[in-house]
């Protein structure tokens, strides 16, 4: 189980008004200890991410171009594999660990670090808990992870998230992006590291949106062709 870091003593006139609400929970985004059941989820996430990366170039370029479309003209480069970079799959694993720890806090009625989960998100996290606690019939790894990617990284109904108008940090992905850029003393890491880690988050969102759309079509036994696949990318882009 993660542990909050001890409080730090600050000099007079020092202020952490922007980061202090998050400071004592930076341990939520750390990799779990060897004996922690969450290590099972980490191993699964790393393996599946690497497998998806190896399979990426088997996908026609037209699909990989579509996921790069940001509405500012035709994308210049297709979505690419980053097999050689180990930080990207680790960011995905840390994100999953973060979500599961938040959910465990909710189950324990610990509201000190509350976020809003939708019904679908809770279903995803229930499946993940069964997986890493090895309880009952464990869900298939690929379905479990693609569903998490879908319901957390590409929520289909923005009205469900109206609470974000009051507090943007109530969204777990936004909170994760903030926490991975905080140091134990409450200051932020250097700007170049911030940009690099946010780029990892953006890649993570694209990666799992892409694979969810493809997996969803296979699950429905429909041909994964251009005219069927792209509307699903539009839905969760």
C-alpha positions in Angstrom: 0.0 0.0 0.0 1.3 3.5 -0.8 2.2 5.9 2.0 1.8 9.7 2.0 5.1 11.5 2.3 5.8 13.3 5.6 5.0 16.9 5.8 7.9 19.3 5.0 8.7 22.4 7.0 8.9 25.6 5.0 10.5 28.9 5.7 8.3 32.0 6.4 6.8 33.6 3.3 7.1 30.3 1.3 3.9 29.4 -0.4 2.7 26.2 -2.1 -0.9 27.3 -2.6 -1.0 25.8 -6.1 0.6 22.4 -5.3 0.0 21.8 -1.6 -3.4 20.1 -2.1 -1.6 17.5 -4.2 1.8 17.3 -2.4 1.0 14.7 0.2 -0.3 12.2 -2.3 2.6 12.0 -4.8 3.1 8.4 -3.6 -0.1 7.4 -5.4 1.7 7.5 -8.8 4.8 5.6 -7.7 5.4 2.1 -8.8 4.2 -0.5 -6.3 6.5 -2.5 -4.1 7.5 -6.0 -5.1 5.1 -7.6 -2.7 2.2 -5.4 -3.7 -0.6 -7.3 -5.7 -0.6 -4.3 -8.1 2.7 -5.6 -9.5 0.6 -8.2 -11.3 -1.3 -5.4 -13.0 2.0 -3.6 -13.8 3.5 -6.7 -15.4 0.4 -7.2 -17.5 0.3 -3.6 -18.6 3.9 -3.6 -19.7 3.6 -6.8 -21.6 0.4 -5.8 -23.4 1.8 -2.3 -24.3 4.9 -3.8 -25.8 2.8 -6.4 -27.8 0.6 -3.6 -29.2 3.7 -1.6 -30.1 5.1 -4.6 -32.1 1.8 -5.0 -33.9 1.3 -1.3 -34.7 3.1 -1.5 -38.1 0.8 -4.3 -39.2 -2.0 -1.8 -39.2 -2.6 0.1 -42.5 -1.2 3.6 -42.5 -4.6 5.3 -43.1 -5.7 4.3 -39.6 -2.5 5.4 -38.0 -2.8 8.8 -39.8 -6.4 9.2 -38.6 -5.5 9.0 -34.9 -3.0 11.8 -35.4 -5.6 14.2 -36.8 -6.0 17.2 -34.4 -8.3 19.2 -36.6 -5.6 21.5 -38.0 -5.3 20.0 -41.5 -4.1 16.6 -42.7 -1.6 15.0 -40.3 1.9 14.8 -41.7 3.1 11.7 -39.9 1.3 8.4 -39.0 1.1 7.1 -35.4 4.4 5.4 -34.7 5.8 2.7 -32.5 8.1 3.6 -29.6 9.4 0.1 -28.8 12.9 1.4 -27.8 11.6 3.8 -25.2 10.8 2.1 -21.9 9.4 5.2 -20.3 6.1 5.2 -22.2 4.9 1.8 -21.1 6.0 2.6 -17.6 3.8 5.8 -17.7 0.8 3.7 -18.7 1.5 1.2 -15.9 1.8 4.1 -13.3 -1.5 5.5 -14.6 -3.2 2.2 -14.0 -1.7 1.9 -10.5 -2.9 5.4 -9.8 -6.4 4.7 -10.8 -6.6 1.5 -8.8 -5.2 3.2 -5.7 -7.8 5.9 -6.0 -10.5 3.3 -6.3 -9.2 1.4 -3.3 -9.4 4.7 -1.3 -13.0 5.1 -2.4 -13.9 1.5 -1.3 -12.4 2.2 2.1 -14.5 5.4 2.3 -11.4 7.5 2.4 -12.5 10.8 0.9 -9.4 12.8 1.5 -8.4 12.5 -2.2 -11.8 12.0 -3.9 -12.3 12.0 -7.6 -15.4 11.4 -9.7 -15.8 8.0 -11.3 -18.5 7.1 -13.8 -20.4 3.8 -13.6 -18.4 2.5 -16.6 -15.1 3.5 -15.0 -16.0 1.7 -11.8 -16.8 -1.4 -13.8 -13.4 -1.2 -15.4 -11.7 -0.8 -12.0 -13.7 -3.7 -10.5 -12.4 -5.9 -13.3 -8.8 -4.7 -12.7 -9.1 -5.5 -9.0 -10.2 -9.0 -9.8 -7.2 -9.3 -12.1 -4.5 -8.2 -9.6 -6.1 -9.8 -6.6 -6.5 -12.9 -8.6 -10.1 -13.3 -7.5 -12.7 -15.6 -9.2 -12.8 -15.5 -13.0 -10.2 -13.0 -14.1 -11.0 -10.8 -17.1 -9.0 -11.2 -20.3 -6.0 -8.8 -20.1 -6.5 -7.2 -23.5 -10.2 -6.4 -22.9 -9.6 -5.1 -19.3 -6.9 -2.7 -20.5 -8.6 -1.5 -23.6 -11.8 -0.8 -21.6 -9.8 1.2 -19.1 -8.3 3.2 -22.0 -11.7 3.8 -23.5 -13.6 4.9 -20.4 -10.8 6.9 -18.7 -8.9 8.4 -21.6 -11.8 8.9 -24.1 -15.0 9.5 -22.1 -17.9 9.5 -24.6 -20.3 11.8 -22.7 -18.8 15.1 -21.6 -22.0 16.0 -19.7 -21.0 13.2 -17.3 -18.0 15.3 -16.3 -19.8 18.6 -15.5 -18.1 18.6 -12.0 -14.8 19.5 -13.8 -16.2 23.0 -14.3 -15.8 23.4 -10.5 -12.5 21.5 -10.1 -10.5 20.2 -13.0 -8.4 18.0 -10.7 -11.5 15.9 -10.0 -10.6 14.1 -13.3 -8.1 11.3 -12.5 -6.1 11.8 -15.8 -5.6 15.5 -15.1 -4.6 14.7 -11.5 -2.1 12.1 -12.7 -0.5 14.5 -15.1 0.0 17.0 -12.2 1.4 14.4 -9.7 4.0 12.9 -12.0 5.5 16.4 -12.4 5.7 17.2 -8.7 8.8 16.7 -6.5 8.5 15.7 -2.8 9.3 19.3 -1.8 6.2 20.6 -3.6 8.1 22.2 -6.5 7.7 21.1 -10.1 10.3 19.3 -12.1 12.1 21.3 -14.8 10.1 22.5 -17.8 11.8 20.1 -20.2 10.8 17.1 -18.0 7.3 18.4 -17.7 6.9 18.6 -21.5 8.4 15.1 -21.9 6.0 13.6 -19.4 3.0 15.4 -20.8 4.0 14.1 -24.2 4.0 10.6 -22.7 0.5 11.1 -21.5 -0.6 12.3 -24.9 0.9 9.3 -26.6 -0.7 7.0 -24.0 -4.1 8.5 -24.8 -3.6 8.1 -28.6 -2.3 4.6 -28.2 -5.2 3.3 -26.1 -7.8 5.1 -28.1 -6.5 3.5 -31.3 -6.3 0.0 -29.9 -9.7 0.3 -28.2 -11.4 1.2 -31.5 -9.7 -1.8 -33.2 -10.5 -4.2 -30.4 -14.1 -3.0 -30.2 -14.7 -3.8 -33.9 -13.1 -7.3 -33.5 -15.2 -7.9 -30.5 -18.4 -7.1 -32.4 -17.2 -9.4 -35.2 -17.3 -6.7 -37.8 -14.7 -6.2 -40.5 -12.1 -3.7 -39.4 -12.2 -1.6 -42.5 -11.8 2.1 -43.1 -15.5 2.9 -43.1 -16.2 1.1 -39.8 -13.0 1.8 -37.9 -12.7 5.5 -38.4 -16.1 6.4 -36.9 -15.0 4.8 -33.7 -11.9 6.9 -33.7 -14.1 10.0 -34.2 -16.3 8.9 -31.3 -13.4 8.8 -28.8 -10.9 11.3 -30.4 
